Amino acid sequence: MPVQRSKVFVLAASAAAVVLLWACGKDRFTTKPQLTFKEAESYTIPRGGIMTFRLEFTDKEGDLGDSIFIQTITTRCNASNRRIGYLLPEFPAGSNAKGEIEINFANGQFVPGFVALPGPACGRPDTTIFRFWIRDNANNVSDTVQTDRPLIILN
């Protein structure tokens, strides 16, 4: 019995070590930029309302490009599906870069200080998922992240 018990202990210890190594590796900086969706300030956006998204990024070399890319995907109106390049402000670059990106759009009309995202194209509210990805100056592309639930874009 002692041999069998030690085999179970070794297997359990090995499994725990693998889980621990995997968990510790999650926070490592990688050459490929990493994006994490943090939040959307609101999930129902009236015409002229402001959409604000927050994402977190990390990049080992700190050489992010000047844009984040955004795709909108609607469930009922393909004419509202878009791909957008959103300019990022300059920020101090350095190795092991980490920070937060805030993206702001105005829904369907010009609002001073905001980029206007065209309103729903089919004459009715859109249920929209937003997807985000970023590319660094060495052309490494992050994984695509998306909003945690759809936004309702009103017209």
N, C-alpha and C positions, 0 to 999 in steps of 0.2 A: 503493500500500500504506500509506503513512503516514496517509492520511485514514481508512482502514478501521481501522487500529490505534487511532487516537485515538477513534473512535466506540466501540470495544469498551472502552477505558479509561473514557470518560465514562459508559457504561452500568454498568460495574462500580463506579465511584465513586458513582454515583447509588444503586445497590442497597445499597452499604455504608452510605451516609448514612441511607437509610430504615430499615435494620436498627438502626443506632445510635440514631436518634431513638426508635424503638419500644422498644428496651431501656431507654433512659433514662427514658421515660415510665412504665414499669411501677411505679417506686417513688414516683410523685407521689401526694400526698394528694388525694382526690376528695370531692365533696359526698356522693356515695353511699358509705356505709361499705363497707370491704373486709374480707373474712374470708379467712384461709388456715388450712387444717387442718395442724397440726404433727405430732401423734402421739396414739396411744392407748397407755397403759402396758401393757395386756395385751389379748390377743385371744381368750382363753378365760376366761370369768368363772364361777366356781362360785357356787352359791346362798350369799348373804351376802357374796360377794366384792365388791370395790370396782372400779368402772369409772372411769378417769380419762382425760379428753380434754384436749388443749391446742390452742388456736387462737390465732392472732395477728390483731389488728385494726388498722385505720387509719381515721381519719375527719378530714376537713379542718376541720370546725367543732368537733369534739370534743363533739358533743351526742348521744352514744349514749343510747338509752333504758335502762330499768332491767332489761330481760330479753333473753335470747337464746332463740331458738325452736329446738326440736329435734323431728325426726321420726324415728321408728324404722320401718324397713321390713324385714319378714321374708320369707323365701322360701317357707315352708311353712305359715304360720299367720296368716291375716289378722287374727284376734282379738288378736294381739300388736302390730299396727301402731298407733302412737300419735303424737300431737302434744303437746308439752310446752312450757310456758313456764318457763324457769329463771331465777330472780332473780339479778341481778348485784349485787355489793357496790358501794357508792358509791366513786368514785375521782375524783381531781382532774381537772376538765375544762379544756380549753384548745384553742386551734386546733392543727391538725396533731397530733392525738392518736394515739398508737401504744402498743400494749401487748399483753399476753398474757392470755387468758381460760382458766382451769382449771375444768373441769366434773367433778363427782364424783357418782356414784350408787352406792347399794348395791343389789345384785341380789336382789330378791324378799323382802327382810325388813328390819326396822328395825335399823339400826346407828347408834348415837349419833354425831351430828355429820354425818350424810350424808342426802341425800334418797333415799328408797326408790323404786326403779323396779320396778313389778310384774314378777314373774317370767314365764316363758313361759306363755301362756294355753292351749296345746293339750296339755299333759302331756308334752312332749318338748322337748329343747333347740331353741332358735331360732338360726338363722343370720341375723344382723341387721346391716343397714347403718344408720348414724346420719347424718342430714343436719342441718346447722346454718345459720341465717341470723339476722340482727340488723336492727333498725329504729332509726333515730335519732329525735330529738324532732320533726324536720320531716317525718316519715313517709317518709324515704328508706330503701329496703330493700336490703340487700347481696345479692349473688349467693349462691346456696346452695352450700355446700361439704359434702363428705361424707368419712367415714372412708376411708382408703386401701385397706382390705379389710374383709370382714365380721367381726363378732365372733361367737363362739359363746357364747350365753347358756344356761347349764345350769340345770336345775330340781332 
